[in-house]
Amino acid sequence: MKKSNTSLIRRGIWYVLGLILFYAPFALYQKGLLLILKNGNGREQDWHALCLRMPLLSLLSGKGLQILTIGGISIILLFLSAFIWGPFFCGKLCFAGALPEYLSRIVPDKFKINWYKAINPAPVRYGFLAGFIIAPIVSGSIVCSLCNYSFAQRLLTGGFWGELGYLGSTTILTAFLWLILFGIFSKGGRGYCNFLCPIGAAQNLIYSIGVKLPFTYKLHFSKEKCVSCGICVKECSMGSLQNSTEGITYRIHNCITCHQCTAVCPKGAISYGTGKGLWKEAPNKQVEVENKAIEN
């Protein structure tokens, strides 16, 4: 567990950096970018000024992307980093994704739901992404609906140095899904990231293309070194690693390359780097884990 705790602390430092970069009252990324663009307008900078959802929708729906804006530049950096390093933002900088994950580690496993045991998240998350894009055509935009980034900003400004503001039904539902049902009481604490985050889904789509090239970074697995201890499966917050009839298998479409698995593997069977070779996708049929310690 020492390796696990060390990795969690190291990752936690990155997520705190993400909080300082993107969320008010700090928002150093937005403020710095406005200085570079020479577009300082005196408006308070917070997550809403960044908002990755709106430029993502404009880009994927064919409306185009205003490049020389905070959102435009951010989407380009997001996709470029996902192509080369994997979902770097999710795995290193996303405070909204990390908060429920870290809180869920306080809750005993017997109170958590293991969504990934029965559901493959990939079709659900890509289905939500498709709905996110199609919604403006058939009814209305859901850009601001179920936005965990917005609620995280509310928590920061309301919980520490401001007022929480108006709590409508959508906001309450978002809080319940993000922090409670798919968060604290979910195995890994990142159920919301897996099922309801269009930003994460878009990054994984880009990542699944980038891994096919030898110069991009991806996870590598050495079957010869693996002793099937199951520690990596237990530690994977996204359920990307699963036990199956073929051993440890990998779901690339919901991996956030957080490196938790590479940090805790006692035999160094999992590594992260460039090169050829992909980890075989997990089959649809899952089997029960024989080692009871893995389930706990």
ABEGO torsion letter per residue (X at the ends): XAAAAAAAAAAAAAAAAAAAAABOAAGAAAAAAAAAAGABAGBBBBAAAAGAAAAAAAAAAGAEBBABBAAAAAAAAAAAAAAAAEBAAAAAABAAAAAAAAAAAABBAAABBBAAAABBAAAAAAAAAAAAAAAAAAABBAAABGBAAAAAAAAAAAAAABBAEBBBAAAAAAAAAAABAABAABBGGAAAAAAABAAAAAAAAAAAAAAABAABBBBBBBAAABAGAGAAAAABAAGABBBBAAEBBBBAAABAGAGAAAAABAAGABBBEBEBEBBBBBBABBBBBABAAAAX
